[in-house]
Amino acid sequence: MDEKRLEIIERASSVYMKYGVKSVTMDDLARELGISKKTIYKYFDDKSELVRSIVEMKTQMDKALCLNSTEHALNAIDQLLGISKLIVEHVGNVNPSVFFDLKKYHPDAWQIMEEHRWDFVLNMIIKNVEKGVEENLYRQNINPEIVGRMYVASIDNIFNPDIFPWPQFTFQAVYTEMIRFHIKGLVNADGLQYLTQKTENGEF
């Protein structure tokens, strides 16, 4: 990818994540980036292409970070803790209007996110559940597919302003409670003992 195009994608992403997508015009974006609007249009036909490129980059980064985290985790519990930490770090400060804007005004970009969640994220959680059962850290009577779908659906609810109006409920606070609820619902006695050790060490 052209270096300048990548730079615009990365910097524009920060602007949209902070202020939302709809509220930032291309003039606003050019001003924020300190470049001319002509330069932006040299690399992107319109705002929709830029937004779509940002979402594509974000989903690829998410995959790489999650895969790296799971590969180096000691067990299924550590996998989930590592993934949750990454999610809080990368999504915690995102303006929640971003997701509403994508869904309403940029359906092609939204579809990329939906496919990412219902393919990559779903399968990642299913594999985590299967791994935890094999390691005898999770309950044996778990349906991995149901748990995976519940997890992905829960993420949708976190960004629903009718359920968790912002800023009264921040993503970080709601997601942290959700992942604690999720993990404690998975573990058996051995898993709970391991989780308790993590809690005492300030890791959960």
Buried (B, 14 or more C-beta within 10 A) or exposed (E): EEEEBEBBBEBBBEBBBEBBBBEBEBEEBBBBBEBEBEEBBEBBEEBBBBBBBBBBBBBEEBBEBBEEBBEEBEBBBBBBBBBBEBBBEBBEEBBBBBBBBBBEBBEEBBBBBBEBBBEBBBEBBBBBBBBBBEBEBBBEEBEBEEBBBEBBEBBEEBBEEEEBEEEEBBBBBBBBEBBBEBBEEBBBEEBBEBBEEBEEEEEB
